[in-house]
Amino acid sequence: MFDRISLLPEPQYIYRGIVYPSLGVVFGPAKSGKTIFTENLLLSLAAGRETYLGDKIYTPSNRVLIVSLEEFYRNRTARNKKQIESFTERYQLDPSWSDEVYIVDDTFPRYIHSDKDWQLLEREIARIMPAVVVIDSLTRLTTESIEDSAVATRIMKKLREMTHKFGITVIVIHHSQKLENKPITIASLAGSRVVGQELDFMIGVNRTYNNIRYLKDVAYRYASDDTDQVLKFRINDSQIIESAGFCTEAELFASGNGGQMNDSDALVLQYLIEKTGNDESIIVLTADLYQYFIDSQILTRPTLHAALNRLVSTSAIEKVAKGEYRIRVAS
């Protein structure tokens, strides 16, 4: 196997940690911008753009397919028309570029659950031969509960087989569990654990209580996902995604200070979020904080305690007992 892969070309990445070919999700709460973010990615690929939101993009073919199952076709089509017109003008494109964008019409099933429906989807892929397919959304691929492991296994097997059969990247838009102004993590992914186990990438799209949207690298099978930086973004009147800069997720969820905090506070809060998985029932000991921050000389002992006191005073965290802290999530 070593000899075999030594002859293969290096893997290419569609965007960030999305390798080609692969299967994964863009997930998050309702109205966070998942669909528009993904549409903009596919339009960028179809238009032959070299970057999207500041990151390099790649596709072996500009042809893409959007399988929209949730939205009423009229609203979706009006938005896509506005997006394509904006792309054409903004990047001075030949209008024929949009011929590479395929979107299922109103005769396509609203749910893909029978063998006949799956065969129809595969026929569309075989006819169009796209490099990247987006399916909106995972819950439209069954009429049963996605929390049922048997149901999830069946759906993920179908998607995985389709990915391999056609040698494509499949991006499925999926929902998160109710976040209530919480950071987005792997645990936020709705459905059976089987769903997460089968995915090659998970990109989170979230929206804070004060209406800040952001993108997060939640998990990648074939790329690094250990950054604490998230990308803020906004959606303009043409339904185009625009970058609004980077920050840490901890800064976005800081309480009582308008979302702003100094660097040491942000570092400590980010550590607590990651250590607990944003679970308020998990206790973090001061000894753990000392080991992480003081032993490695990231912070001094007085700086660490000052940060903890400020985070407690702003209700970002709670001091349970001496030497014990837990995260607090705004509801």
C-alpha positions as CSV (number, residue, x, y, z in Angstrom):
1,M,0.0,0.0,0.0
2,F,2.9,2.4,0.7
3,D,4.2,1.8,-2.8
4,R,0.7,2.2,-4.3
5,I,0.0,5.6,-2.7
6,S,3.5,6.8,-3.5
7,L,2.4,6.8,-7.1
8,L,-0.8,8.8,-6.5
9,P,-1.0,12.6,-6.7
10,E,-1.3,14.7,-3.5
11,P,-5.0,15.1,-2.4
12,Q,-6.7,18.3,-3.5
13,Y,-8.9,20.4,-1.2
14,I,-12.1,21.9,-2.4
15,Y,-12.1,24.5,0.4
16,R,-10.4,24.5,3.8
17,G,-10.4,20.8,5.0
18,I,-12.8,19.5,2.4
19,V,-10.8,17.0,0.4
20,Y,-11.8,15.9,-3.1
21,P,-13.6,13.5,-3.2
22,S,-15.3,13.2,0.2
23,L,-18.5,13.4,2.2
24,G,-19.3,15.9,4.9
25,V,-21.7,18.5,6.3
26,V,-22.2,22.2,6.8
27,F,-24.3,22.3,9.9
28,G,-25.7,24.8,12.4
29,P,-29.0,26.3,13.8
30,A,-31.9,27.5,11.7
31,K,-31.4,30.9,9.9
32,S,-27.6,31.0,10.6
33,G,-26.7,31.2,6.9
34,K,-25.8,27.5,6.1
35,T,-27.5,27.4,2.8
36,I,-26.4,30.8,1.5
37,F,-22.8,30.1,2.7
38,T,-22.8,26.8,0.7
39,E,-24.4,28.3,-2.3
40,N,-21.7,31.0,-2.4
41,L,-19.0,28.3,-2.2
42,L,-20.5,26.4,-5.2
43,L,-21.0,29.5,-7.2
44,S,-17.3,30.4,-6.6
45,L,-16.3,27.0,-7.8
46,A,-18.5,27.3,-10.9
47,A,-17.2,30.8,-11.7
48,G,-13.6,29.6,-11.6
49,R,-12.7,31.8,-8.7
50,E,-9.3,31.0,-7.0
51,T,-10.4,31.9,-3.5
52,Y,-13.5,32.0,-1.3
53,L,-13.6,34.2,1.9
54,G,-9.9,34.4,1.7
55,D,-9.1,30.7,1.4
56,K,-8.0,28.9,-1.7
57,I,-10.6,26.8,-3.5
58,Y,-10.1,24.0,-6.0
59,T,-12.4,21.9,-8.3
60,P,-11.4,19.5,-11.1
61,S,-14.5,20.7,-13.0
62,N,-16.6,23.9,-12.7
63,R,-19.8,22.0,-12.9
64,V,-21.8,21.8,-9.7
65,L,-25.2,20.6,-8.6
66,I,-27.4,21.9,-5.9
67,V,-30.1,19.5,-4.7
68,S,-32.5,21.8,-2.8
69,L,-35.2,19.9,-1.1
70,E,-36.4,22.2,1.7
71,E,-37.1,25.5,0.1
72,F,-40.1,26.5,-2.2
73,Y,-38.5,26.8,-5.6
74,R,-39.7,30.3,-6.3
75,N,-37.9,31.9,-3.3
76,R,-34.8,29.8,-3.9
77,T,-34.7,30.7,-7.6
78,A,-35.1,34.4,-7.0
79,R,-32.2,34.3,-4.6
80,N,-29.9,32.3,-6.9
81,K,-30.7,34.7,-9.8
82,K,-29.7,37.6,-7.6
83,Q,-26.5,35.9,-6.6
84,I,-25.5,34.9,-10.1
85,E,-26.2,38.5,-11.4
86,S,-24.0,39.9,-8.6
87,F,-21.2,37.4,-9.3
88,T,-21.3,38.3,-13.0
89,E,-21.0,42.0,-12.3
90,R,-18.6,41.8,-9.4
91,Y,-16.1,39.6,-11.1
92,Q,-16.7,40.7,-14.6
93,L,-17.6,37.2,-15.8
94,D,-19.0,36.1,-19.1
95,P,-22.7,35.4,-18.5
96,S,-22.3,31.8,-19.8
97,W,-20.4,30.9,-16.6
98,S,-23.7,30.1,-14.8
99,D,-24.3,27.3,-17.3
100,E,-22.0,25.2,-15.0
101,V,-24.6,25.6,-12.1
102,Y,-27.3,23.0,-12.0
103,I,-30.2,23.1,-9.5
104,V,-33.0,20.6,-9.3
105,D,-36.4,22.0,-10.4
106,D,-39.8,21.8,-8.8
107,T,-40.6,18.4,-10.3
108,F,-37.8,16.8,-8.1
109,P,-39.1,14.9,-5.0
110,R,-39.1,16.9,-1.8
111,Y,-37.9,13.8,0.1
112,I,-35.4,11.2,-0.9
113,H,-36.4,8.0,1.0
114,S,-37.4,5.3,-1.5
115,D,-35.0,3.3,-3.7
116,K,-36.8,5.0,-6.7
117,D,-35.9,8.5,-5.3
118,W,-32.3,7.5,-4.7
119,Q,-32.1,6.2,-8.2
120,L,-33.5,9.4,-9.6
121,L,-30.8,11.4,-7.7
122,E,-28.1,9.2,-9.0
123,R,-29.4,9.5,-12.6
124,E,-29.2,13.3,-12.2
125,I,-25.6,13.1,-11.0
126,A,-24.7,10.7,-13.8
127,R,-26.4,13.1,-16.4
128,I,-24.8,16.3,-15.1
129,M,-21.4,14.8,-13.9
130,P,-20.7,17.6,-11.3
131,A,-17.5,17.8,-9.3
132,V,-19.4,18.9,-6.1
133,V,-23.0,18.2,-5.0
134,V,-24.8,20.0,-2.2
135,I,-27.9,18.3,-0.7
136,D,-30.2,20.5,1.4
137,S,-30.8,18.9,3.8
138,L,-29.9,15.6,5.6
139,T,-33.4,15.3,7.3
140,R,-35.0,15.3,3.8
141,L,-33.3,12.0,3.1
142,T,-35.6,10.2,5.3
143,T,-39.1,10.4,6.8
144,E,-37.9,8.6,9.9
145,S,-36.0,9.9,12.9
146,I,-32.3,10.7,12.2
147,E,-31.6,10.0,15.8
148,D,-32.3,6.3,15.1
149,S,-28.9,4.6,14.5
150,A,-30.4,2.2,12.0
151,V,-31.9,5.0,10.0
152,A,-28.7,7.1,10.2
153,T,-26.6,4.1,9.1
154,R,-28.8,3.5,6.1
155,I,-28.6,7.1,4.9
156,M,-24.9,7.5,5.5
157,K,-24.2,4.2,3.6
158,K,-26.2,5.6,0.6
159,L,-24.3,8.9,0.6
160,R,-20.9,7.2,1.0
161,E,-21.6,4.8,-1.8
162,M,-22.7,7.6,-4.0
163,T,-19.6,9.6,-3.3
164,H,-17.4,6.7,-4.2
165,K,-19.4,5.7,-7.2
166,F,-19.2,9.1,-8.9
167,G,-15.9,10.2,-7.4
168,I,-17.4,13.5,-6.2
169,T,-17.5,15.7,-3.1
170,V,-20.9,15.7,-1.4
171,I,-21.7,18.5,1.0
172,V,-24.9,17.9,3.0
173,I,-26.5,20.7,4.9
174,H,-27.6,19.6,8.3
175,H,-29.1,21.1,11.4
176,S,-27.6,21.4,14.9
177,Q,-29.3,20.7,18.1
178,K,-30.8,23.7,19.8
179,L,-27.8,25.9,20.7
180,E,-29.4,28.8,22.6
181,N,-26.4,31.1,22.1
182,K,-23.8,28.4,22.6
183,P,-20.6,27.7,20.7
184,I,-20.9,25.0,18.0
185,T,-19.1,21.7,18.5
186,I,-19.2,18.1,17.3
187,A,-21.7,17.4,20.1
188,S,-24.0,20.1,18.5
189,L,-24.6,17.9,15.4
190,A,-28.2,16.6,15.4
191,G,-28.9,12.9,15.0
192,S,-27.3,9.6,15.8
193,R,-23.6,9.4,16.5
194,V,-23.4,7.3,13.3
195,V,-23.8,10.5,11.3
196,G,-20.6,12.1,12.7
197,Q,-18.6,8.9,12.5
198,E,-19.1,8.6,8.7
199,L,-18.2,12.2,7.8
200,D,-14.9,13.4,6.4
201,F,-15.5,17.0,7.3
202,M,-17.8,19.1,9.6
203,I,-18.0,22.8,9.1
204,G,-20.2,24.8,11.6
205,V,-22.2,27.9,10.8
206,N,-23.5,29.7,13.8
207,R,-25.3,33.0,14.8
208,T,-24.9,34.7,18.2
209,Y,-27.6,36.4,20.2
210,N,-26.4,39.8,18.9
211,N,-26.7,38.6,15.3
212,I,-23.0,37.9,14.5
213,R,-22.7,35.0,12.0
214,Y,-19.5,33.0,11.9
215,L,-17.9,29.9,10.3
216,K,-16.0,27.3,12.3
217,D,-13.7,24.4,11.4
218,V,-15.4,21.8,13.7
219,A,-13.7,18.6,12.5
220,Y,-11.7,17.3,9.5
221,R,-10.6,13.7,8.8
222,Y,-7.8,14.8,6.4
223,A,-6.8,18.2,7.6
224,S,-5.9,20.2,10.8
225,D,-8.9,21.5,12.8
226,D,-7.2,22.7,15.9
227,T,-7.4,26.4,15.3
228,D,-9.3,28.5,17.9
229,Q,-10.1,31.2,15.2
230,V,-13.5,31.5,13.6
231,L,-14.4,33.6,10.6
232,K,-17.2,36.2,11.0
233,F,-19.3,36.9,8.0
234,R,-22.2,38.9,6.8
235,I,-24.8,38.5,4.0
236,N,-25.3,41.5,1.8
237,D,-28.5,42.5,-0.1
238,S,-27.5,40.4,-3.1
239,Q,-27.3,37.3,-0.8
240,I,-23.5,37.2,-1.2
241,I,-21.3,36.2,1.8
242,E,-18.7,38.7,2.8
243,S,-15.9,38.2,5.3
244,A,-16.1,40.3,8.5
245,G,-12.7,39.2,10.0
246,F,-11.4,36.6,12.4
247,C,-11.7,36.3,16.2
248,T,-12.0,33.5,18.8
249,E,-15.3,31.9,19.5
250,A,-14.9,32.7,23.1
251,E,-14.8,36.4,22.3
252,L,-18.1,36.1,20.5
253,F,-19.8,34.6,23.5
254,A,-18.3,36.8,26.2
255,S,-21.1,38.0,28.5
256,G,-21.6,41.4,30.1
257,N,-19.0,43.4,28.2
258,G,-20.5,43.8,24.7
259,G,-18.6,40.8,23.4
260,Q,-15.2,42.3,24.0
261,M,-12.5,40.9,26.4
262,N,-8.8,41.1,26.8
263,D,-6.5,38.4,25.5
264,S,-6.0,36.5,28.8
265,D,-9.7,36.4,29.5
266,A,-10.3,35.1,26.0
267,L,-7.6,32.4,26.3
268,V,-9.0,31.1,29.6
269,L,-12.6,31.1,28.4
270,Q,-11.6,29.3,25.2
271,Y,-9.8,26.7,27.2
272,L,-12.8,26.1,29.4
273,I,-15.1,25.8,26.4
274,E,-12.9,23.2,24.8
275,K,-12.2,21.4,28.0
276,T,-15.9,21.0,28.9
277,G,-17.3,20.7,25.3
278,N,-19.5,23.6,26.5
279,D,-21.2,21.3,29.0
280,E,-22.2,23.2,32.2
281,S,-22.1,20.0,34.3
282,I,-18.3,19.4,33.8
283,I,-16.1,20.9,36.5
284,V,-12.6,22.1,35.7
285,L,-10.0,22.2,38.5
286,T,-7.6,25.0,39.1
287,A,-4.9,22.4,38.9
288,D,-5.8,21.8,35.3
289,L,-5.6,25.5,34.6
290,Y,-2.2,25.7,36.3
291,Q,-0.9,22.8,34.3
292,Y,-2.1,24.3,31.0
293,F,-1.3,28.0,31.5
294,I,1.3,28.4,34.2
295,D,3.5,25.3,33.7
296,S,3.7,26.2,29.9
297,Q,4.3,29.9,30.8
298,I,1.4,31.1,28.7
299,L,0.1,33.1,31.7
300,T,1.4,34.0,35.1
301,R,-0.5,32.9,38.2
302,P,-1.7,36.4,39.0
303,T,-2.8,36.9,35.4
304,L,-4.7,33.6,35.4
305,H,-6.5,34.4,38.6
306,A,-7.4,37.9,37.5
307,A,-8.9,36.5,34.3
308,L,-10.9,33.9,36.2
309,N,-12.2,36.6,38.5
310,R,-13.3,38.8,35.6
311,L,-15.0,35.9,33.8
312,V,-16.9,35.0,37.0
313,S,-17.9,38.6,37.5
314,T,-19.3,38.8,34.0
315,S,-21.1,35.4,34.4
316,A,-19.2,33.8,31.6
317,I,-18.1,31.1,34.1
318,E,-19.1,30.1,37.6
319,K,-16.9,29.3,40.6
320,V,-18.5,26.2,42.0
321,A,-16.2,25.8,45.0
322,K,-12.6,26.6,45.9
323,G,-10.5,25.5,43.0
324,E,-13.5,24.5,40.8
325,Y,-15.0,26.2,37.9
326,R,-17.6,25.5,35.2
327,I,-18.7,27.1,32.0
328,R,-22.0,29.2,32.0
329,V,-23.9,29.4,28.7
330,A,-26.3,32.3,28.2
331,S,-29.9,31.1,27.4
